[in-house]
Each structure stands twice: as structure tokens, then as C-alpha cells.
């Protein structure tokens, strides 16, 4: 199946507007079995997804290894974006040495079974790393010697993204963007567009809130970050429900579902909103099963949202969400 493809910034690759995030296939989302992970990857690739996003810390490498196995029998290889830097221990800027970066990258090459990684993204490192020229110099040297084809950054804040854009080797920026997280639209996406830098939009469904399927009583397993990181205990709280307090998000998501209407699944509606934001290259929802993959992919063939729907969504954000998230990230 063919899907709309867009150029991924300075990488020279074209990728599908709907990618697949694979955090779920490594850990922190309850248990996803080996068979389920393989089915998710196969369903995504069969549906025309040509970008997979992973990281070396998803299940301590399990996500990367599952991708390697899924791709082994396939003739057509998708673009695989991974991330490095969260293995730093302690997690501080001083750990981002050329030697450590090289070791993390070499480990990902082994996990994924490739000589050259398509894209390595700095994985939400300490803020100081984004302005450390030595880090970019090291990454440039890895491009020169063929360990990686390109590099980018994954950021928590708009400010971090704008700092990264000052460095000409940065090919892509990954940032949280969804109906409940709009701040990147103001400065970061236009700046990336001007610079010819690709944008991967993550957490597009606000950790599932924007499926419209949760209510105030919904619970999550102990090993699911939607349980253990709800107040930012393990990593930036913005990664869990996009930083929106759960009950606030559930109420706002009900309104989003009403705006979407009965004819369109709320998740596909929310993904279409992201795809249509100027500057976005690809959106990378995760999926725990084949049904979710197909629901995500459906957004690629949907019509854009109407002006009245867009205005209604902005009102929901302004009334319910803005005060909780806009100035934090």
C-alpha cells in the first residue's frame, strides 16, 4: 500500500506521514509479547509505514532487536530512526563524551544488525548538551566514518529545539506535538521549516488520552508509565499524557471526541490534526496491537479537519489545557 511520503529534513530520505513509534515494543507500556510485537511491525510495514522510531533504552535494546528480527526477511527496508544518550549513568551532561556516544551508537548498530544507522537522535539529554559543540563534532565524525547516516535531536522543550537548530548538522527534531501540546507551532516548527529540518511528532495521542477511550476510572498496569510516571517520578512528566493531569485530559478528550463526530475515530482525527500542521514530516504513534496500527494508518487517507473543527479544538485547548502545559515546555 502506498501512503503519502514527505522528505525527512536533511537526511535525503522520504518517509511516510504516519510512522510507528516502538517504545511499546520494548517496555513501560505493560507487557507486549514477542509475537504481538512482530505482528505490530508487520502490520505497519504492510500498511505502507516506512519510518520506525526506536531507542536504545526501550526495553534495554529489546525494541531495536525486535525491529531487526522483523526486518530480516523483508526485501524493502524502512527508515529506522533510533536514539542515544539515555544510557548515561549518571544522567548528566558530562557523560556525553565522544567515547560514550560511540559506544551507545555501536551497541544500536549491533542491536539493529546494520553497519550504518539511518538516523541517531540525541534522546532528550540534559539541556546543556544541546549547546555543547563537542557533541555535534563527535556526531559529525560518526557521519564521516559511516557509523551513522544522519543525526538529529529529540527534545522536551521548544527552547532546546531552537538551540539545536543553530547547529547545521542537525537533520531532524523530534518533539511532542498534539491537540493538547501546541507550543511548537508558534516558533519551533516554522524555524525547522526554514532550516530544512525534518520534524517527527511524538506522543501525538497524549499517551492514549486522545483516543477518547479513557474515563476517570481507567487504570494502568504497574509497569506502565501511565501509572508509574504520572507525576514525573521516572522521567519528564511531559512524556506521560503530554503533561496534562489525567482527569483534566479525560474531560478535554471527551470534547475532542464530540468535535470529531461519530463518523471518525477520535485517534485518527487527532493524528490528522498533527499531520496537517505546517512543518511536520511524520507523526509516530505507538501501537500495542494490529487494530491500533490500522487505526493509526487510517489517518493518512482522511480529509483535513474543517476550519470550524480547528477553531473548536483551539477553544478546548485554551479553556482546559493551556494553563497546565503551555509555559512548561
Helices and strands as residue ranges (DSSP letters): E 5-7, G 9-11, E 14-16, E 20-21, H 34-46, E 51-53, G 58-61, H 62-72, E 79-84, G 93-95, H 98-112, E 119-123, G 127-131, H 133-144, E 151-154, H 158-164, E 170-176, G 183-185, H 188-195, E 198-202, G 209-211, H 225-228, G 237-239, G 241-243, H 246-260, H 266-275, E 282-283, H 290-298, G 299-301, H 307-316, I 317-321, H 322-325
